[in-house]
């Protein structure tokens, strides 16, 4: 089946890009939750050829809501980073002003999306004037539910490690719940973004910060998924540890 993309949005429109792989248990509910939000959010699901029929479920919703639901089918499990970049490219071409990232498993609460977008709106529109708004688990105390201690230590440790090496002024460096203003994604050269696991989040934050964009953290509650399996692995952790040093070195030598 050919790829199906989004209709042009209203001025100032926001899109939620959601990568999926075997998320049939939650994807219908997550799409419907986004469609139920105030503000006419659109959603673009980037599915990596899920064998459980995730893409077909989204296509059914797309046919019901062709102006607000988009589906990008990819040929295989190509990774988180490239899924977001492919989604951003297509949503950017469609003309959206705000681009959100969100997981498909309800670990991020869709009801928090409006406050992330609002944080990126200008002060005259009641916003904070941020260029990137991160839904942060750590900016206002510890806001994580149902995580094993090992995952919590790993996540907090990743933040300490990343800040020590890069000086990136972000507490929740690996957060995957965020909003970018269009100008940020126009300024970042996607062809130079090489991270594909959770280090993708670190790299996008770092590139935005080094380009002079303003990042704010908005407190949210993160709830560990109750259905399906986590995509975390030791390989993803190793990639993130290497990538932090690589980003710092490239920045020092003007090759970011």
C-alpha positions in Angstrom: 0.0 0.0 0.0 1.4 3.5 -0.8 2.3 5.9 2.0 -0.5 8.2 3.1 0.4 11.6 4.4 -1.4 14.5 6.1 -3.7 17.2 4.7 -2.4 20.8 5.1 -3.2 22.1 8.5 -4.9 25.3 9.7 -2.4 28.1 10.5 -0.5 27.3 13.7 -1.5 23.7 13.5 0.1 21.0 15.6 0.9 17.4 14.6 1.8 14.5 16.8 4.3 12.0 15.3 4.0 8.6 16.8 6.4 5.8 15.8 5.0 2.2 16.1 6.1 -1.3 16.0 3.7 -4.0 17.2 1.4 -1.5 19.0 -1.9 -3.0 18.0 -3.0 -3.2 21.7 -2.9 0.6 22.1 -2.7 2.4 18.8 -6.4 2.9 18.2 -6.9 4.3 21.7 -3.9 6.6 21.3 -5.1 8.0 18.0 -8.6 8.5 19.3 -7.2 10.3 22.4 -5.3 12.7 20.2 -8.3 13.4 18.0 -10.3 14.1 21.2 -8.1 16.9 22.3 -9.0 20.6 22.1 -7.1 22.4 19.4 -7.5 20.1 16.4 -4.3 18.1 16.7 -3.4 16.0 13.8 -1.5 12.7 14.2 1.0 11.0 12.0 1.8 7.3 12.8 5.1 6.0 11.4 4.8 2.2 11.4 7.8 0.0 10.8 6.0 -2.9 9.1 4.4 -4.2 12.3 3.4 -7.8 11.8 0.6 -7.5 14.3 -1.5 -5.3 12.1 -0.8 -1.9 13.7 -0.6 -0.2 10.3 -3.9 -1.6 9.2 -5.7 -0.4 12.3 -4.3 3.1 11.8 -5.3 3.0 8.1 -8.9 2.3 9.2 -8.8 5.4 11.4 -7.3 7.4 8.6 -10.2 6.6 6.3 -12.6 7.9 9.0 -10.5 11.0 9.6 -8.5 11.7 6.4 -7.8 15.3 7.3 -6.3 14.6 10.8 -4.8 11.1 10.7 -1.8 10.3 8.6 0.0 7.0 8.1 3.6 6.4 6.9 4.3 2.7 6.4 8.0 1.7 6.3 9.4 -1.6 5.1 10.9 -2.8 8.3 12.1 -2.1 11.8 14.3 0.9 10.9 14.7 2.5 14.3 13.2 5.3 16.5 15.4 8.1 15.2 14.7 7.6 11.5 11.0 7.1 12.2 10.8 10.6 13.8 12.9 12.2 11.1 10.8 10.6 8.3 7.6 11.8 10.1 9.0 15.3 10.7 9.9 15.6 7.0 6.4 14.7 5.8 4.7 16.8 8.5 7.0 19.7 7.7 6.2 19.5 4.0 2.5 19.6 4.9 2.9 23.0 6.6 2.6 22.3 10.4 3.9 24.9 12.9 4.3 22.6 15.9 5.7 19.1 15.9 5.2 16.8 18.9 6.8 13.5 19.8 4.9 10.9 21.8 5.0 7.2 22.5 2.2 4.9 21.4 1.8 3.0 24.7 0.2 5.7 27.0 3.4 6.1 29.0 2.9 9.7 27.9 -0.5 11.2 28.7 -2.0 12.7 25.5 -3.8 15.2 27.7 -0.4 16.9 28.3 0.1 17.7 24.6 -1.7 21.0 24.7 0.5 22.4 27.4 3.7 21.3 25.5 2.4 23.2 22.4 1.3 26.2 24.5 4.8 26.4 26.0 6.1 26.9 22.5 3.6 29.6 21.6 4.8 33.3 21.9 4.1 35.2 25.1 1.5 37.4 23.4 -0.5 34.2 22.8 -0.1 33.1 26.4 2.8 30.8 25.8 6.4 30.7 27.2 8.1 31.5 23.9 10.1 28.3 24.0 11.5 26.7 20.8 11.5 23.2 22.3 9.3 22.1 25.2 10.2 18.8 26.9 7.7 16.8 28.9 10.0 16.3 31.8 10.0 13.5 34.4 12.5 15.2 36.7 12.1 19.0 36.5 9.7 19.2 39.4 10.6 16.3 41.6 10.4 12.6 40.5 7.4 12.0 38.3 7.6 8.3 37.3 5.1 5.5 38.0 5.7 1.8 37.8 9.3 1.9 36.8 11.7 -0.7 38.2 14.6 0.8 40.2 17.1 -0.3 37.5 15.3 1.8 34.8 15.1 4.8 37.1 18.8 4.7 38.0 19.7 4.3 34.3 17.5 7.2 33.2 18.7 9.6 36.0 22.3 8.5 35.4 22.0 9.2 31.7 21.1 12.7 32.5 24.0 13.3 34.9 26.4 11.7 32.4 25.1 13.8 29.5 25.1 17.1 31.3 28.6 16.4 32.6 30.0 15.9 29.1 28.0 18.3 27.0 26.8 20.9 29.5 23.3 20.6 28.0 21.0 22.4 30.4 18.3 19.8 30.4 17.4 17.4 33.3 15.4 14.8 31.4 17.8 14.4 28.4 16.2 11.2 27.0 12.6 12.3 27.3 10.6 11.3 24.2 7.6 13.6 24.9 8.2 17.0 23.5 7.2 19.8 21.1 9.4 21.6 18.5 8.6 24.8 16.8 8.9 24.6 13.0 11.9 26.8 12.9 13.9 24.3 15.0 13.3 21.5 12.6 14.1 23.7 9.6 17.4 24.7 11.2 18.6 21.2 12.0 20.1 19.3 9.1 18.4 15.9 9.4 21.1 14.3 7.2 23.6 14.9 9.9 21.5 13.3 12.7 23.0 9.8 13.1 21.4 8.6 16.4 18.7 6.0 16.0 17.9 4.8 19.5 17.1 6.8 22.6 20.3 8.8 22.0 18.2 10.4 19.2 16.5 12.5 21.9 19.8 13.6 23.3 21.1 14.5 19.9 18.1 16.6 18.9 18.2 18.5 22.2 21.9 19.1 21.8 21.6 20.3 18.2 18.8 22.6 19.1 20.6 24.1 22.1 23.9 24.6 20.2 21.9 26.3 17.4 20.8 28.9 20.0 17.2 27.7 20.5 15.5 27.9 23.9 14.5 24.7 25.6 12.1 24.6 28.5 11.0 21.6 30.6 7.4 21.1 31.4 6.6 18.7 34.3 4.6 15.6 33.3 4.0 12.2 34.9 5.5 9.2 33.0 3.7 5.9 33.5 5.4 2.7 32.4 3.6 0.8 29.7 1.0 -1.7 30.8 0.7 -3.5 27.4 3.4 -4.7 25.0 7.1 -4.8 25.6 9.6 -2.1 26.2 12.0 -1.3 23.3 14.9 -0.6 25.7 18.1 -2.8 25.3 21.7 -2.8 26.2 22.7 -1.9 22.7 20.6 1.3 22.9 22.3 2.2 26.2 25.8 1.7 24.6 24.8 3.8 21.6 23.8 6.6 23.8 27.0 6.5 25.8 29.1 6.7 22.7 26.9 9.4 21.0 27.3 11.9 23.9 31.1 11.9 23.4 30.8 12.1 19.7 28.5 15.1 19.9 30.8 16.9 22.2 33.8 16.2 20.0 32.0 17.3 16.9 30.9 20.5 18.6 34.5 21.3 19.8 35.9 20.9 16.3 33.0 22.8 14.6 31.7 19.7 12.8 28.3 19.3 14.4 
